[in-house]
Amino acid sequence: MSAREYNFDGLVGLTHHYAGLSFGNEASTRHRLRVSNPKLAAKQGLLKMKALADAGFGQGVIPPQMRPNVGVLRQLGFGGSDAQVLKQAFEQAPHLLSAAGSASSMWVANAATVSPSADSLDGRVHFTVANLNNKFHRASEAVTTERLLRAIFPDPERFAVHGALPQVALFGDEGAANHNRLGGDYGAPGVQLFVYGREESGALIPARYPARQTLEASQTVARLNQVNPGQVLFTQQNPAVIDQGVFHNDVIAVSNRQVLFCHELAFLHQETLFRQLAERVPGFTPIVVPQEAVSVGDAVATYLFNSQLLSREDGSMMLVLPEESRQHQGVWRYLNGMLAADNPIAELKVFDLRESMANGGGPACLRLRVVLTDDEARAVNPATLMNDQLFTALNGWVDRWYRDRLTQADLVDPQLLQENREALAALCGILNLRLDDCYPDCRTWV
């Protein structure tokens, strides 16, 4: 059956700021407490979406979440009016206010794990929302993520959206950032590769940074998504590279169809994995970057692998990269050598995403890949698919509501909270989303 890949990018939220909340993500830590520019961040993301849509790639939008999350602050014992809750949190525990104000839902590669209908036993597209329980600022996203996915993919005959796994360490799930799908045509059955960092009974774990994804979570997601058991592989990420800042698999590897582009130190048992993929994926083509050409540290600093690998109409592939990869002499030299070699990657496309990059999220973090047949694509909420009209409307919306300067201290401002509430109400109108479905408290906000 004919199918194509769509990338649904997260729209950067109004409270985008640098708080260094993500231990293990070195860019996040390095830029802690610097001044951010939410308006620029949102516009950089929109430019990437529009450019890829104009190039013929399927492109959609996932809206941000309501922040600061006053409800979660009330759970933590801060009381009174909304303004008083913000003030108490800022005075007593500013890191908790930052967590409740995080715009991290922009990185929708962590929103869910997706199984196309070609791989699912019931013939539907499945989404399992990630619980993200390794980080407090992200664990509160799951409920709204589920609502948003149900609103964007509303047809239960074609789409199944599953809630997040239990919020316990055993089932630590980081979504599609630790998931790959390899195969031939998008509409044909593929091989789903789940990458985990630790397992309950396993001894090999990182020493410095946490391994966020568990084998048990990956196995459960595969069951929930009804992936044909014959189309699943599980493999462990190399603990040594997690300790160098590779907090998700998509920081060290990216796949598309028959190609797996990765570092030579990406996986714990890499040669075994390659043999398994060669047996299951016709024409399996690994493109392995040696440590001597690009170190793990340089890959993390430039997000070489946190890229999008997209199929062009002629069957060749385009690699979407952050500007940081072009600015690094050694990485750019490697990429141009790879481009000249005999492999499917025929084009490099660079985007300036420095606002997202400074918080530890590159091109791949910003998008959730969803393979859809033509019939399934027609069942998607059409107002969320990128085109000229939507691009203009969203840019105007950003101009109306976003600030061009934000610090941690600004989160205490009750006016910022109100701006978020009014902005999301307006956004629902643009994206044809029901306020009560996506943001059920919105009727009391505006």
HELIX and SHEET records of a PDB file:
HELIX    1   1 GLU A   26  ARG A   30  1                                   5    
HELIX    2   2 PRO A   38  ASP A   54  1                                  17    
HELIX    3   3 VAL A   70  GLN A   75  1                                   6    
HELIX    4   4 ASP A   82  GLN A   92  1                                  11    
HELIX    5   5 PRO A   94  ALA A  100  1                                   7    
HELIX    6   6 SER A  104  MET A  106  5                                   3    
HELIX    7   7 VAL A  108  ASN A  110  5                                   3    
HELIX    8   8 SER A  117  ASP A  119  5                                   3    
HELIX    9   9 PHE A  136  ALA A  139  1                                   4    
HELIX   10  10 ALA A  142  ILE A  152  1                                  11    
HELIX   11  11 ALA A  169  PHE A  171  5                                   3    
HELIX   12  12 GLY A  175  ASN A  178  5                                   4    
HELIX   13  13 LEU A  215  LEU A  224  1                                  10    
HELIX   14  14 PRO A  229  GLN A  231  5                                   3    
HELIX   15  15 PRO A  239  ILE A  242  1                                   4    
HELIX   16  16 ASN A  249  VAL A  251  5                                   3    
HELIX   17  17 GLN A  270  ARG A  280  1                                  11    
HELIX   18  18 VAL A  296  THR A  302  1                                   7    
HELIX   19  19 GLU A  323  GLN A  327  1                                   5    
HELIX   20  20 GLN A  329  ALA A  340  1                                  12    
HELIX   21  21 ARG A  354  MET A  357  1                                   4    
HELIX   22  22 ASP A  374  ARG A  378  1                                   5    
HELIX   23  23 PRO A  382  THR A  384  5                                   3    
HELIX   24  24 ASP A  388  TRP A  401  1                                  14    
HELIX   25  25 GLN A  408  VAL A  412  5                                   5    
HELIX   26  26 PRO A  414  ILE A  430  1                                  17    
HELIX   27  27 LEU A  435  CYS A  438  1                                   4    
HELIX   28  28 CYS A  442  TRP A  445  1                                   4    
SHEET    1   A 3 GLY A  58  ILE A  62  0                                        
SHEET    2   A 3 ALA A   3  GLY A  10  1                                        
SHEET    3   A 3 ARG A 367  THR A 373 -1                                        
SHEET    1   B 3 ALA A 112  SER A 115  0                                        
SHEET    2   B 3 VAL A 125  VAL A 129 -1                                        
SHEET    3   B 3 PHE A 159  HIS A 162  1                                        
SHEET    1   C 3 HIS A 179  LEU A 182  0                                        
SHEET    2   C 3 VAL A 191  TYR A 196 -1                                        
SHEET    3   C 3 VAL A 232  GLN A 236  1                                        
SHEET    1   D 3 ALA A 253  ASN A 256  0                                        
SHEET    2   D 3 VAL A 259  HIS A 263 -1                                        
SHEET    3   D 3 THR A 285  VAL A 289  1                                        
SHEET    1   E 3 GLN A 308  SER A 311  0                                        
SHEET    2   E 3 MET A 317  PRO A 322 -1                                        
SHEET    3   E 3 ILE A 345  PHE A 351  1                                        
END                                                                             
